[in-house]
Structures are given as structure tokens and as C-alpha cells.
Amino acid sequence: RSCPGPQSAFWPRTSLCEPAYTSPPDRPRGTEVARHLLDKREWDFPSSCWVCEPDNPEGLRIPFYYDEEARQVVAEFTPQPAFSGAPEFAHGGLSMALLDEAMTWSLISIARRWGVMRRAQSVFSRPVRIGQRHEVRAWIEGSHGFDLVAAGEIRDSRGRVCVAFRADYYVMTQDEAARAYGVESEIAREFTRA
């Protein structure tokens, strides 16, 4: 069976239209998880992020956590009808925004870098259903040049992958970070490239 869309060296496809990477192994059910809440104030920059900022009244206000054992960023969410594409499915843009946020947090919390998405590819395998709990996970896969490669997934409550996402993130210089985040601090110097 052939895959629709262009073949890409960025994300080569298998003959079954699945992403060429594999996600980290699942943790056995009932295993305790060492997680801590990710808070932008910990990294010394202000934000009114539409996805994660708890003080943004117009935003989703979804908390993201760093899972220390798995070295992944995780969050749970239940899409509401206001975010539907089809009446029972969440809009694909919502899924992409959640994955971008999780992957950006993986840059910050795992790689200790600030960056912006340069390019991405996604595979939508199952619908993200309105009114049902889902989990988003993200991790760092590697690097090349000034880019970090991050990947993420949205899984349904049965653990099935609904959306797989992989992206290159450009690691910012100090000047770029100062313009983007409005801060010039010791942390900004630590989280940027020379």
C-alpha cells in the first residue's frame, strides 16, 4: 500500500504509512511516576501561552509535566466541543498545538534549550475524540546542526496512538531569545547557543 503525500528524508515512511521512528516503551500500568510541573517562571521568562499558561483566561491552561524516569514531557487533556473539527473529533489544529507545546517543553526541560519549530510532519492514525481523555507525550530524538529533533504522540485512554508528530526545532541565539522572550538573563545565556 502506498502512502499519500511526498516521500521525505526528514521523515521516511514505511510501506504501511507509519512513521519510521518508534516511541519510547510504555511504562507498566500502576508504576509510580516521578513527575514535576513545568512552569515558565522556573526558566525566567514571562508568557501568556495559549496552550499552557494558567493565567491566560482565553487559553487552554493545560499543565505539562516532566516525567524524570521516562525523560518525556507529558500532559492529559479532554477536548471540549468548542474545539471540534467534525462534531465528535477534535480539530487537527488543536492536536498540532498541543504537540508543539509538549515538544517545545521537551527542548526546555530535557535539552535545556530554547527553540522554535522549523518544520514538522504528522501522521493522524485515529481521531482525537471530543469529551474523552487523551495523553500527549514528547521527547528529544537527536540533533543536527543548530536543530534539535523532537517527537511526540497523542494517545487515547486505551493507549492507542492517535497522532504522531516529529519536528526540527531551531535553537535560538541569545539575541534571538531576547527578542522572542523579552529577557536577557543568566538563564537566557544558558539555554541558547553562542
KEKE-3310 file (N, C-alpha, C; in steps of 0.2 Angstrom, whole numbers, plus 5000, padded with zeros to 4 digits):
npx = (5004:5003:5009:5000:5005:5021:5037:5050:5066:5067:5057:5056:5045:5037:5032:5019:5014:5017:5026:5043:5050:5051:5041:5045:5046:5031:5027:5024:5008:5001:5013:5023:5025:5038:5036:5037:5029:5030:5034:5034:5040:5050:5061:5063:5056:5043:5026:5011:5005:4995:4992:4997:4998:4993:4987:4981:4966:4960:4965:4970:4975:4982:4991:5008:5020:5036:5042:5053:5059:5055:5060:5052:5040:5024:5006:4989:4973:4956:4947:4935:4918:4919:4931:4930:4932:4926:4910:4912:4925:4941:4948:4961:4971:4971:4977:4989:4994:4995:5004:5015:5017:5021:5032:5040:5042:5049:5061:5065:5065:5072:5083:5087:5087:5081:5070:5063:5050:5055:5052:5039:5031:5017:5007:4991:4983:4971:4956:4956:4946:4931:4927:4933:4947:4964:4981:4996:5013:5030:5047:5065:5073:5086:5099:5104:5116:5111:5099:5087:5079:5063:5050:5033:5018:5000:4989:4975:4963:4965:4977:4981:4989:4985:4989:5005:5019:5033:5047:5059:5068:5074:5087:5089:5099:5107:5103:5092:5083:5082:5074:5063:5058:5059:5069:5084:5095:5104:5099:5094:5106:5111:5102:5103:5112:5129)
npy = (4994:5011:5027:5042:5059:5067:5058:5059:5063:5069:5063:5048:5035:5020:5005:5004:5016:5021:5031:5032:5031:5025:5025:5029:5015:5009:5012:5000:4997:5005:5008:5019:5037:5048:5064:5082:5098:5109:5125:5141:5151:5146:5145:5158:5167:5178:5174:5172:5161:5152:5138:5133:5142:5146:5157:5163:5169:5166:5155:5137:5132:5120:5110:5105:5092:5086:5070:5062:5049:5043:5052:5062:5074:5076:5077:5078:5079:5083:5085:5098:5102:5115:5114:5106:5098:5090:5085:5076:5074:5081:5096:5096:5106:5109:5097:5098:5110:5106:5096:5103:5112:5102:5097:5108:5111:5099:5103:5113:5107:5095:5095:5108:5120:5134:5135:5136:5130:5123:5114:5102:5085:5075:5061:5056:5044:5040:5047:5061:5061:5071:5075:5064:5058:5061:5058:5067:5066:5069:5070:5071:5067:5068:5078:5090:5100:5116:5112:5104:5088:5084:5073:5067:5061:5059:5050:5039:5035:5021:5019:5019:5026:5041:5053:5055:5065:5074:5085:5097:5108:5124:5130:5144:5159:5170:5183:5182:5175:5185:5194:5186:5181:5192:5193:5195:5186:5176:5163:5164:5165:5153:5144:5146:5146:5150)
npz = (5000:4996:5002:5004:4998:4998:4998:5011:5016:5028:5036:5034:5027:5031:5022:5027:5029:5042:5054:5053:5065:5082:5096:5114:5125:5133:5150:5163:5168:5183:5189:5198:5195:5193:5192:5188:5189:5175:5174:5167:5174:5181:5172:5170:5161:5155:5150:5140:5136:5125:5126:5138:5149:5165:5169:5158:5153:5141:5136:5135:5146:5150:5160:5160:5162:5168:5166:5174:5175:5162:5154:5147:5142:5148:5147:5151:5143:5139:5126:5122:5116:5109:5103:5092:5075:5066:5072:5082:5083:5088:5082:5070:5071:5085:5090:5084:5090:5104:5103:5098:5109:5119:5114:5113:5126:5129:5123:5132:5145:5144:5135:5138:5131:5121:5108:5091:5081:5066:5055:5052:5053:5052:5057:5057:5064:5071:5076:5088:5100:5105:5122:5128:5137:5134:5131:5130:5124:5124:5117:5116:5101:5094:5087:5074:5066:5070:5075:5085:5086:5089:5095:5097:5103:5103:5113:5115:5129:5129:5126:5113:5099:5092:5086:5078:5079:5073:5073:5068:5078:5078:5087:5097:5096:5108:5106:5098:5107:5116:5109:5107:5119:5127:5137:5145:5153:5165:5163:5150:5143:5146:5140:5126:5110:5106)
capx = (5000:5007:5007:4999:5010:5028:5042:5054:5071:5065:5053:5054:5039:5037:5027:5012:5012:5018:5032:5049:5053:5046:5040:5048:5042:5026:5028:5019:5002:5002:5020:5023:5029:5041:5034:5036:5026:5034:5032:5039:5044:5057:5066:5064:5053:5036:5022:5004:5005:4988:4991:4999:4998:4987:4984:4978:4959:4957:4969:4968:4978:4984:4998:5013:5024:5042:5042:5060:5061:5055:5063:5047:5035:5018:5000:4982:4968:4950:4945:4928:4915:4922:4937:4929:4933:4920:4906:4914:4933:4945:4951:4968:4975:4972:4982:4996:4996:4997:5011:5021:5019:5024:5039:5044:5044:5055:5068:5067:5066:5076:5089:5089:5087:5075:5070:5056:5049:5057:5047:5036:5027:5012:5003:4985:4981:4965:4953:4956:4938:4928:4924:4937:4953:4970:4988:5001:5020:5035:5054:5070:5076:5093:5101:5109:5117:5108:5092:5085:5074:5059:5044:5028:5012:4994:4986:4969:4963:4966:4985:4982:4992:4980:4993:5012:5022:5040:5049:5065:5067:5080:5090:5090:5105:5105:5099:5085:5079:5080:5069:5057:5056:5060:5073:5092:5097:5109:5096:5094:5113:5112:5098:5104:5118:5133)
capy = (5000:5017:5032:5048:5064:5066:5055:5064:5061:5071:5058:5042:5031:5013:5003:5004:5023:5023:5035:5027:5031:5021:5029:5025:5010:5011:5010:4996:5000:5005:5010:5026:5041:5054:5070:5088:5103:5113:5132:5145:5156:5142:5147:5166:5171:5179:5171:5172:5155:5150:5131:5130:5147:5145:5164:5166:5167:5164:5149:5130:5131:5113:5109:5100:5089:5082:5063:5061:5042:5042:5058:5064:5079:5073:5081:5075:5084:5081:5091:5100:5103:5121:5113:5101:5099:5086:5086:5071:5074:5087:5099:5094:5111:5108:5092:5101:5115:5103:5093:5108:5114:5097:5096:5114:5110:5094:5106:5117:5103:5089:5098:5114:5124:5137:5135:5137:5124:5125:5111:5096:5081:5072:5056:5056:5037:5039:5053:5063:5062:5076:5073:5059:5059:5059:5060:5069:5064:5072:5068:5073:5061:5069:5084:5090:5107:5120:5110:5098:5084:5081:5069:5067:5057:5059:5043:5039:5032:5014:5019:5019:5032:5045:5057:5055:5071:5074:5091:5100:5115:5129:5133:5152:5163:5174:5189:5179:5173:5191:5197:5182:5181:5198:5193:5195:5184:5171:5158:5165:5163:5145:5140:5147:5144:5156)
capz = (5000:4995:5007:5001:5000:4996:5002:5014:5020:5035:5040:5029:5028:5029:5017:5030:5031:5049:5055:5054:5072:5087:5103:5119:5128:5138:5157:5165:5172:5190:5191:5201:5190:5196:5188:5191:5185:5171:5175:5164:5179:5183:5167:5170:5156:5155:5145:5140:5131:5124:5127:5145:5154:5169:5170:5152:5153:5134:5134:5137:5153:5151:5164:5157:5167:5166:5168:5175:5173:5155:5151:5142:5144:5147:5149:5149:5141:5137:5121:5123:5109:5106:5099:5087:5068:5064:5078:5088:5083:5089:5076:5069:5073:5092:5091:5082:5095:5110:5102:5098:5116:5123:5111:5115:5133:5129:5122:5138:5151:5143:5131:5141:5125:5119:5101:5088:5076:5059:5050:5055:5049:5057:5055:5060:5064:5074:5079:5094:5101:5110:5128:5130:5140:5130:5134:5125:5127:5119:5119:5111:5097:5092:5084:5068:5065:5075:5076:5089:5083:5095:5093:5101:5102:5107:5114:5118:5135:5129:5125:5106:5096:5088:5081:5079:5076:5073:5071:5069:5081:5078:5094:5096:5099:5114:5103:5096:5113:5120:5105:5107:5126:5131:5143:5145:5160:5165:5161:5143:5141:5147:5136:5119:5108:5105)
cpx = (5004:5005:5006:5004:5017:5032:5047:5060:5070:5062:5051:5049:5040:5032:5020:5010:5013:5025:5038:5052:5048:5046:5043:5044:5037:5029:5023:5014:5003:5009:5020:5027:5032:5041:5035:5033:5031:5031:5037:5043:5050:5062:5066:5062:5046:5032:5014:5002:4997:4987:4992:4998:4992:4984:4981:4971:4956:4961:4966:4970:4979:4991:5002:5018:5030:5042:5050:5063:5061:5058:5059:5043:5029:5012:4994:4978:4962:4947:4937:4925:4917:4928:4937:4931:4926:4916:4909:4922:4935:4948:4958:4973:4976:4977:4989:4999:4998:5003:5016:5022:5023:5031:5043:5046:5049:5061:5070:5069:5071:5083:5091:5091:5081:5076:5063:5056:5051:5053:5045:5033:5023:5009:4997:4982:4974:4962:4954:4949:4936:4926:4928:4944:4959:4976:4992:5008:5024:5042:5058:5073:5083:5094:5105:5110:5115:5101:5092:5079:5070:5053:5039:5022:5006:4991:4980:4969:4965:4974:4986:4985:4987:4984:5000:5015:5029:5042:5056:5064:5074:5081:5092:5097:5102:5101:5092:5081:5077:5074:5062:5054:5056:5064:5080:5094:5102:5106:5096:5101:5114:5108:5098:5111:5122:5132)
cpy = (5006:5022:5038:5054:5062:5062:5060:5061:5063:5066:5052:5038:5024:5011:5003:5011:5025:5027:5030:5027:5027:5025:5025:5020:5012:5008:5005:4999:5000:5007:5018:5030:5047:5060:5076:5093:5107:5120:5137:5150:5152:5144:5154:5169:5172:5175:5172:5166:5153:5143:5130:5136:5147:5152:5167:5164:5164:5157:5142:5129:5124:5113:5103:5098:5086:5075:5061:5054:5041:5047:5061:5070:5076:5078:5077:5080:5080:5086:5092:5102:5109:5120:5107:5103:5096:5086:5082:5071:5081:5090:5097:5099:5111:5103:5094:5106:5111:5099:5098:5111:5109:5096:5102:5113:5104:5098:5110:5112:5097:5092:5104:5119:5128:5137:5136:5132:5127:5121:5104:5092:5077:5066:5055:5049:5036:5046:5054:5065:5067:5072:5067:5061:5057:5061:5062:5068:5067:5070:5071:5067:5062:5077:5084:5098:5111:5118:5104:5095:5082:5077:5069:5063:5060:5052:5044:5035:5024:5014:5019:5026:5035:5049:5056:5062:5071:5081:5093:5107:5118:5131:5140:5154:5167:5180:5187:5178:5180:5194:5193:5182:5187:5198:5192:5193:5179:5165:5158:5163:5156:5141:5142:5145:5151:5159)
cpz = (5000:5000:5002:5003:4998:5001:5005:5017:5027:5039:5035:5031:5027:5024:5020:5032:5038:5049:5056:5061:5076:5093:5108:5122:5133:5145:5159:5169:5180:5193:5193:5196:5194:5191:5192:5186:5181:5172:5172:5169:5182:5178:5166:5164:5156:5149:5146:5135:5131:5126:5135:5150:5158:5170:5164:5152:5146:5132:5136:5144:5155:5155:5160:5162:5164:5169:5168:5173:5165:5151:5145:5146:5143:5150:5147:5148:5139:5132:5122:5116:5106:5102:5094:5080:5066:5071:5084:5088:5084:5083:5076:5072:5081:5093:5090:5088:5101:5109:5101:5105:5120:5120:5113:5122:5134:5128:5128:5144:5150:5140:5134:5136:5124:5111:5098:5082:5069:5054:5054:5051:5054:5053:5060:5059:5066:5076:5086:5096:5107:5116:5131:5132:5135:5133:5128:5128:5121:5122:5114:5108:5095:5090:5078:5067:5071:5077:5081:5086:5089:5091:5098:5099:5106:5107:5117:5125:5135:5127:5117:5103:5091:5083:5083:5076:5077:5070:5072:5072:5081:5085:5093:5099:5105:5112:5101:5102:5116:5116:5106:5114:5130:5137:5141:5152:5159:5162:5153:5140:5141:5142:5128:5117:5107:5099)
residu = (ARG:SER:CYS:PRO:GLY:PRO:GLN:SER:ALA:PHE:TRP:PRO:ARG:THR:SER:LEU:CYS:GLU:PRO:ALA:TYR:THR:SER:PRO:PRO:ASP:ARG:PRO:ARG:GLY:THR:GLU:VAL:ALA:ARG:HIS:LEU:LEU:ASP:LYS:ARG:GLU:TRP:ASP:PHE:PRO:SER:SER:CYS:TRP:VAL:CYS:GLU:PRO:ASP:ASN:PRO:GLU:GLY:LEU:ARG:ILE:PRO:PHE:TYR:TYR:ASP:GLU:GLU:ALA:ARG:GLN:VAL:VAL:ALA:GLU:PHE:THR:PRO:GLN:PRO:ALA:PHE:SER:GLY:ALA:PRO:GLU:PHE:ALA:HIS:GLY:GLY:LEU:SER:MET:ALA:LEU:LEU:ASP:GLU:ALA:MET:THR:TRP:SER:LEU:ILE:SER:ILE:ALA:ARG:ARG:TRP:GLY:VAL:MET:ARG:ARG:ALA:GLN:SER:VAL:PHE:SER:ARG:PRO:VAL:ARG:ILE:GLY:GLN:ARG:HIS:GLU:VAL:ARG:ALA:TRP:ILE:GLU:GLY:SER:HIS:GLY:PHE:ASP:LEU:VAL:ALA:ALA:GLY:GLU:ILE:ARG:ASP:SER:ARG:GLY:ARG:VAL:CYS:VAL:ALA:PHE:ARG:ALA:ASP:TYR:TYR:VAL:MET:THR:GLN:ASP:GLU:ALA:ALA:ARG:ALA:TYR:GLY:VAL:GLU:SER:GLU:ILE:ALA:ARG:GLU:PHE:THR:ARG:ALA)
# end
